[in-house]
Amino acid sequence: MSTDQKVALITGASQGIGAGLVKGFLERGYRVVANSRTIKPDAFGSPDVLTVAGDVSDLQAAERIVAAAIDHFGRIDTLVNNAGIFISKPFVDYAEADFAAMLSVNLAGFFHLSQRVARRMLERGTGHIVNLTAALAEQPQKAVPAALAALTKGGLNAVTRSLAIEFADRGVRVNAVAPGVIKTPMHAVRTHKILAGLQPVGRLGEIQEVVDAVLYLEAAAFVTGEILHVDGGAHAGRW
């Protein structure tokens, strides 16, 4: 198989934003390695998509995902760390299991996969890492208590800037997209009206709007260390 085509590795790819990202990169002519814990082998029905099931928070799974990408496509040009979980509770009501789960997926998953992919990118002198974070990490809402989201997704915002500077003169860019509330299977239809009222523009975001933001960053060669908000203005202030 030719190794001339660019390859994107996308986590959390079985539904919602992740599935939208797979389709978006395919439309740009990329081959895609699509990962989630339970993704099916024929999830996208394309020879340009390799599906690899596995939990990115597990070190061995991360190593297996990267190895599969290199074995099958020969390269990784872009990593989109989309896998993540969100648990909204009053801070004092969080259980140890909530804490462990959010740190495991949101931070350990980022670390294991990004470190292994970054090594290869730095060797080649080119690459792009995009982290999916959350508007709530920078603009908390009284109606949505989410301290663990702030802790973990805020950490991703910070490491995005840190790695962007560390890698800036070595050909590897690192950016983030911080969505607000997006219309995905995560949110039951019955909650859409209430959630829309929490957005300054008065509606939920669409999956394609997040995909467009990631693809913009992919094409923007002079942009690194950016936290691109796709949140209907939520990061701008109180409303």
N, C-alpha and C positions, 0 to 999 in steps of 0.2 A: 504493500500500500504506500502511495506517495506521502511524503512527510512535508510537502510544501504548503499545504493548507494550514491556516492557524487553528489552534485548538483551545477551547474554553472548558474549564472544569467548573461545574456548578453544583453546589450542595443544596439539599432541601428541594430537589428538583421534581418531585413526584406530583405536585399540585401547586395551585396558587401562583405566587410570584415566581417561584423556582421553575415551574413548567412554562410560564410565560417567557422567562429568560432563555430557556432552551430554544424555544421557537424563534425568539428574537435573534439569537446568535446564529442559528441555522439560516435565517433569512439574510444575514450578513455574509454568508458563505463560509462560516466556521464549521469545523467538526466539534462535537460536544461530548464530554464525559459527564453524564448525569447521575448524580448520587442522591440517595436518601436511604433511610433504614430499611424500607420495604419496597423499593422500586422494582417493577417487573421488567424482565429482560426485553420485552417488546413494547415498552411503554410509549415509545414515540414512532415506532415502525419505520425507522430510517437507517440506512447503512452508515450515515454520518453521525449517528448517536451510539455511544457505548454506555450502557447502564451498568452501574456497579452499586450493589446494595451494601450498606454498612453504616455503622454509627460513627460519625467523625470524631466523637469525643473519646473513642477507643484508639489508642496509639497504633495497635496492629491493624485496625481497619483503615486508618489514615494511610499507613504505609502501603497497604494492599491497593487502595484506590489510586494512589500516585503510580505505583508499579504497573497497574492495569492500563492507565492512561499512556504511559511511555511505551509499554509493550505493544499496544494496539495502534496508537497514532504517532508515536515517536517524539512527542513534544507537548509542552503545556505553555501556552502563551498568556492565558488569562485565567485567574482563579476568582470566582465569585463566591464568597462566604455568605451564603444565603440561609443556611440551616440555623434555626434558632427557636427558642420557646419564650413565651410571654405568660407570666402569671401575675394577675392583679389582685392584691390583697392589702389590707392595712398592715403596716410594717410588723406590728406585734403579733399578727396572726400567721405570719409565714412559718412553716414547719421546716425542720432540718432537711427533709426530703425536697422541699421547694428550693432551698438554697443550693443543695447538692446538684439538683437537676439543672438549674439555670447556669451555674458555674461550669458544669460539665459540658453542656451543649454550646452555650454562648461563648465561653472563653476557652475551655480545653479544646473544643472542636476547632475553633479558629487557630489556636496555637499549633496543634499537631499537624494539621494540613498545611497551614501557611508556611511553617518552618521548612517542611520538606519540599514544597513547591518553590519557595524563595531560593533555596540552595541551587536548584536547577536553573532558575531564571538568572541568578547572579553569575553562574558559570557561563551562560549564553550571552549575558550582557543586555538582556531585554526581557520585558514582562510587565504585567499589570495585575495588581490585586485589588479587588473591590469588596468592601465589607458592608453588609446590610445592617444598619444600626436602628435607631428609633428616635423620632422627634421628642418623645417623652424624656429621653436622657438629658436633654438640654432645657426643655420647657415643661416642667411638671404641671399636671392638672389636678386640682383638688378633687375633682369627681372621679379620677382614675388613679388611685394609690398604686404606685408601681416602683417601689424603692429598689427591688432586685433587678428590674429592667434598667433603672438608672445606673445601678452598680455595674452591671455586665455590659450593656450597650454603651454606656458612657466610657467604659474601659476600652471598647473597640474604637470609639471616636479618638481617644487619646493615643492608642497605639497606631492608628492610621497616620496621624501626624508624625509620630515618632519614627515610624518606619519610612515614611516619605522622605524625611530628612536623611536618615541613615543610608537609604538606597539612591538618593537623588542623582549622584554622579556616577552611578553604576548601571544605569539604563532601566531600572525597575521603578515603576510608578505605583503608588498606593493611595487609593481614594475610598470614600464611603458615600453611601446613599442613606439618608435618614428619613424613612417614610413616616407619615402620620397614619391615620386609620385607613386601611385599604380594603376594598371590597373583595374579600377572599373567603374560601370555605371556613376560615377560622371564626368568622362572625356570622351568626345565624341571621337570616333575613329579618326576623322579628326585631332585631336590635339595630337595624340600619338607620331608622329614623332618629333614634336617640343618639347614636354615634355621630350621625351627620350634624346634629346640633352642637357637638363638641368641637367642630372644625370651623375656623373663621370664615371659610368660603361657603359653609352650609351644606356640604355634601361629602361623601366618602371619596377617597382617591380610587382610581382604576389601576388594575394590574399593569396595563400597558404604559401608564404614566411612570411607573417605577422602572419598567423595562427600558423606556426611552431615556431615562436619566442614566442608567448604567451604560447604555450604548453610547450616549453622549460622552461620558467619561472615557469610554474605551477609545473613542476617536480623537479625543482632545489631548494631543501629545504633549502640550505644554502645561497640563494641569496635573498636579500631584499634591497630596496633603489636603485635598478638598473634602468637606462634609457637605454634600449636596442635599438640601432639604426638599422632600417631595411631600409636603404636609399641609397644603392649602393655607400657608401663612402662620401655622401654629408656632413656629420658632421665633416669630418676629415680636411677640409680646402678648400681653393679656388682652382678652376680648370679652 
